[in-house]
Amino acid sequence: MAAAAMNYFLRTPRPRLNYACRFANNLAACPPGPRGEDLVAHGDTDVRMESTLPALRALAGIKEGAAVDKGLFNRIMSYIGKNHLSETLYASACAADLPPETKITSIWTTAWTV
């Protein structure tokens, strides 16, 4: 089961989008952002993927994915702002009434990075 799940974990974070993850693979239900990323996934799904991927790789005995591990980790660390809190795009909280470039403090992502 772990080996089968690795397909999702290794293919969902996309290197061309700085290892952006997807919250859902049904993007018709959650429109992608301007560059093709799933804005809801910023911070939240990134953290869930990064915290699960290394353990799942070890469980499955799969060596592939070290670049994905590193890419996700670096992405998550890039969210940390000057105030030491993780700041993600507004859409990660589904706050549709804010301008797209608005950053918010993500409690979930901040909790993982401290």
C-alpha positions as YAML, in Angstrom:
chain: A
units: angstrom
residues:
- id: 1
  name: MET
  ca: [0.00, 0.00, 0.00]
- id: 2
  name: ALA
  ca: [2.85, 2.39, 0.84]
- id: 3
  name: ALA
  ca: [4.52, 1.71, -2.50]
- id: 4
  name: ALA
  ca: [1.27, 2.44, -4.37]
- id: 5
  name: ALA
  ca: [0.79, 5.71, -2.44]
- id: 6
  name: MET
  ca: [4.28, 6.83, -3.45]
- id: 7
  name: ASN
  ca: [3.04, 7.52, -6.98]
- id: 8
  name: TYR
  ca: [0.81, 10.27, -5.60]
- id: 9
  name: PHE
  ca: [3.42, 11.61, -3.19]
- id: 10
  name: LEU
  ca: [6.20, 11.74, -5.77]
- id: 11
  name: ARG
  ca: [4.13, 13.11, -8.68]
- id: 12
  name: THR
  ca: [1.91, 15.66, -6.93]
- id: 13
  name: PRO
  ca: [4.60, 18.24, -5.92]
- id: 14
  name: ARG
  ca: [5.64, 19.77, -9.24]
- id: 15
  name: PRO
  ca: [9.25, 20.95, -9.63]
- id: 16
  name: ARG
  ca: [8.29, 23.47, -12.36]
- id: 17
  name: LEU
  ca: [6.09, 25.25, -9.78]
- id: 18
  name: ASN
  ca: [8.66, 25.20, -6.95]
- id: 19
  name: TYR
  ca: [7.27, 21.87, -5.73]
- id: 20
  name: ALA
  ca: [3.75, 23.24, -5.33]
- id: 21
  name: CYS
  ca: [1.36, 20.55, -4.19]
- id: 22
  name: ARG
  ca: [-2.27, 20.04, -5.09]
- id: 23
  name: PHE
  ca: [-5.04, 19.91, -2.55]
- id: 24
  name: ALA
  ca: [-7.18, 17.95, -4.98]
- id: 25
  name: ASN
  ca: [-6.48, 16.28, -8.26]
- id: 26
  name: ASN
  ca: [-9.95, 17.28, -9.46]
- id: 27
  name: LEU
  ca: [-9.02, 20.81, -10.45]
- id: 28
  name: ALA
  ca: [-12.42, 21.32, -12.08]
- id: 29
  name: ALA
  ca: [-13.82, 21.53, -8.53]
- id: 30
  name: CYS
  ca: [-11.03, 23.82, -7.34]
- id: 31
  name: PRO
  ca: [-9.84, 26.11, -10.14]
- id: 32
  name: PRO
  ca: [-6.06, 26.35, -10.43]
- id: 33
  name: GLY
  ca: [-4.22, 29.60, -9.93]
- id: 34
  name: PRO
  ca: [-2.81, 31.77, -12.69]
- id: 35
  name: ARG
  ca: [0.34, 29.65, -13.09]
- id: 36
  name: GLY
  ca: [-1.50, 26.33, -12.79]
- id: 37
  name: GLU
  ca: [-0.99, 25.80, -9.08]
- id: 38
  name: ASP
  ca: [-3.73, 24.87, -6.65]
- id: 39
  name: LEU
  ca: [-3.83, 27.96, -4.41]
- id: 40
  name: VAL
  ca: [-5.68, 26.17, -1.62]
- id: 41
  name: ALA
  ca: [-2.69, 23.86, -1.16]
- id: 42
  name: HIS
  ca: [-0.20, 26.61, -0.23]
- id: 43
  name: GLY
  ca: [1.21, 25.78, 3.17]
- id: 44
  name: ASP
  ca: [-1.38, 23.28, 4.34]
- id: 45
  name: THR
  ca: [-1.00, 20.50, 1.78]
- id: 46
  name: ASP
  ca: [2.71, 21.24, 1.41]
- id: 47
  name: VAL
  ca: [3.20, 20.53, 5.12]
- id: 48
  name: ARG
  ca: [1.08, 17.39, 5.05]
- id: 49
  name: MET
  ca: [3.00, 16.02, 2.09]
- id: 50
  name: GLU
  ca: [6.44, 16.87, 3.49]
- id: 51
  name: SER
  ca: [5.68, 15.39, 6.87]
- id: 52
  name: THR
  ca: [4.41, 12.13, 5.35]
- id: 53
  name: LEU
  ca: [6.69, 11.60, 2.35]
- id: 54
  name: PRO
  ca: [9.95, 10.64, 4.14]
- id: 55
  name: ALA
  ca: [8.22, 8.13, 6.43]
- id: 56
  name: LEU
  ca: [6.27, 6.61, 3.55]
- id: 57
  name: ARG
  ca: [9.43, 6.33, 1.45]
- id: 58
  name: ALA
  ca: [11.17, 4.51, 4.30]
- id: 59
  name: LEU
  ca: [8.19, 2.20, 4.88]
- id: 60
  name: ALA
  ca: [8.02, 1.30, 1.19]
- id: 61
  name: GLY
  ca: [11.80, 0.97, 0.88]
- id: 62
  name: ILE
  ca: [11.84, 3.42, -2.03]
- id: 63
  name: LYS
  ca: [14.95, 5.54, -2.60]
- id: 64
  name: GLU
  ca: [13.37, 7.76, -5.28]
- id: 65
  name: GLY
  ca: [12.09, 11.14, -4.15]
- id: 66
  name: ALA
  ca: [14.97, 12.82, -2.34]
- id: 67
  name: ALA
  ca: [14.66, 15.84, -4.66]
- id: 68
  name: VAL
  ca: [10.94, 16.08, -3.89]
- id: 69
  name: ASP
  ca: [11.66, 15.90, -0.14]
- id: 70
  name: LYS
  ca: [14.19, 18.71, -0.42]
- id: 71
  name: GLY
  ca: [12.02, 20.80, -2.75]
- id: 72
  name: LEU
  ca: [9.02, 20.60, -0.44]
- id: 73
  name: PHE
  ca: [11.10, 21.40, 2.62]
- id: 74
  name: ASN
  ca: [12.62, 24.46, 0.92]
- id: 75
  name: ARG
  ca: [9.16, 25.59, -0.24]
- id: 76
  name: ILE
  ca: [7.79, 25.38, 3.30]
- id: 77
  name: MET
  ca: [10.76, 27.26, 4.72]
- id: 78
  name: SER
  ca: [10.21, 30.02, 2.14]
- id: 79
  name: TYR
  ca: [6.83, 30.78, 3.73]
- id: 80
  name: ILE
  ca: [8.49, 32.00, 6.94]
- id: 81
  name: GLY
  ca: [8.24, 35.79, 7.12]
- id: 82
  name: LYS
  ca: [10.17, 38.44, 9.05]
- id: 83
  name: ASN
  ca: [7.87, 37.90, 12.02]
- id: 84
  name: HIS
  ca: [8.87, 34.17, 12.06]
- id: 85
  name: LEU
  ca: [5.33, 33.14, 11.14]
- id: 86
  name: SER
  ca: [4.49, 31.28, 7.95]
- id: 87
  name: GLU
  ca: [2.72, 33.46, 5.43]
- id: 88
  name: THR
  ca: [0.81, 31.84, 2.59]
- id: 89
  name: LEU
  ca: [-1.50, 33.05, -0.13]
- id: 90
  name: TYR
  ca: [-5.02, 34.01, 0.92]
- id: 91
  name: ALA
  ca: [-6.59, 31.14, -1.01]
- id: 92
  name: SER
  ca: [-5.14, 28.59, 1.41]
- id: 93
  name: ALA
  ca: [-7.84, 29.79, 3.81]
- id: 94
  name: CYS
  ca: [-10.46, 30.08, 1.05]
- id: 95
  name: ALA
  ca: [-10.75, 33.81, 1.72]
- id: 96
  name: ALA
  ca: [-12.21, 34.76, -1.64]
- id: 97
  name: ASP
  ca: [-12.92, 38.35, -0.61]
- id: 98
  name: LEU
  ca: [-9.21, 39.29, -0.52]
- id: 99
  name: PRO
  ca: [-6.99, 40.30, -3.46]
- id: 100
  name: PRO
  ca: [-5.06, 37.29, -4.91]
- id: 101
  name: GLU
  ca: [-1.63, 38.58, -3.85]
- id: 102
  name: THR
  ca: [-2.68, 38.93, -0.20]
- id: 103
  name: LYS
  ca: [-0.65, 36.85, 2.21]
- id: 104
  name: ILE
  ca: [-2.09, 35.56, 5.47]
- id: 105
  name: THR
  ca: [-0.49, 33.94, 8.49]
- id: 106
  name: SER
  ca: [-1.10, 30.23, 8.26]
- id: 107
  name: ILE
  ca: [-1.46, 28.75, 11.74]
- id: 108
  name: TRP
  ca: [-1.14, 25.19, 10.43]
- id: 109
  name: THR
  ca: [2.06, 25.89, 8.48]
- id: 110
  name: THR
  ca: [3.54, 28.00, 11.27]
- id: 111
  name: ALA
  ca: [2.93, 25.20, 13.78]
- id: 112
  name: TRP
  ca: [4.89, 22.81, 11.58]
- id: 113
  name: THR
  ca: [7.83, 25.18, 11.10]
- id: 114
  name: VAL
  ca: [8.42, 26.10, 14.75]
...
